[in-house]
């Protein structure tokens, strides 16, 4: 039966994390040739191609399975050393997590900061749209994710967090200039709109609900959550902002709502279905804070 040497699997994970063989070699304090030989040896042992040697390097499906095993083994090793009292603060575990930009900008960092006070851990955060973060679980890139996907990824468990509620907002000056007669389909067809990036469908969904051809309005793209909100407050265009971000500006009159139904995005926490003291602690803190903040929206 084929075996997977963990030192070789860790080398493969380092290549993917760092993006190139040279960068992985620097991290592992070996030569790039040694990294290449280790990956080749692992591929020969398993009889499968594990790594596409592009820039950045990327995993095959078989490689993703090996990297996932490597990360799980490292996590269990950390838990075991801690249980034996053999761990040290200098030997911090790395926990890789995926999160959508709006959660990262509003509620997600607080529980991580609290965990960092109690556990020797560093967090490797991957930001992506909530519709795509589950893919990072599948690839083995992350151990857990905030996602809009309710169905569990293979080998993962799911906890509901609550709703991220978005409302269409703009500055009073923007409304006066572009939507003075109301947020009609005709006015919305020409009023500038702000998208997060090309995969951001929230504004498109809201426009279609108002009977607007979503291909018509001019679109700005601002791919950072806080900058996206700032661009809206500066009057660059209208946008759907999370209630968590817009509440103060709406209360002060800096922003006004355009009307129309709010867009609710259910969020879930998915993590490896692996018993780990550290990962369970992360899950407990994140799920509790998510339900406290997002669950309030669900109950309205």
Secondary structure as UniProt FT lines:
FT   HELIX           6..18
FT   HELIX           21..28
FT   HELIX           32..46
FT   STRAND          51..52
FT   STRAND          58..59
FT   HELIX           61..84
FT   TURN            89..90
FT   STRAND          93..99
FT   HELIX           101..106
FT   HELIX           108..118
FT   STRAND          121..127
FT   TURN            130..132
FT   HELIX           133..138
FT   TURN            139..140
FT   STRAND          144..147
FT   TURN            154..155
FT   STRAND          156..170
FT   HELIX           172..178
FT   TURN            180..181
FT   HELIX           185..188
FT   TURN            189..190
FT   STRAND          193..195
FT   TURN            198..199
FT   HELIX           202..209
FT   TURN            210..211
FT   TURN            214..215
FT   STRAND          219..221
FT   HELIX           225..233
FT   TURN            234..235
FT   STRAND          238..242
FT   HELIX           243..252
FT   STRAND          256..257
FT   STRAND          263..272
FT   HELIX           277..298
//
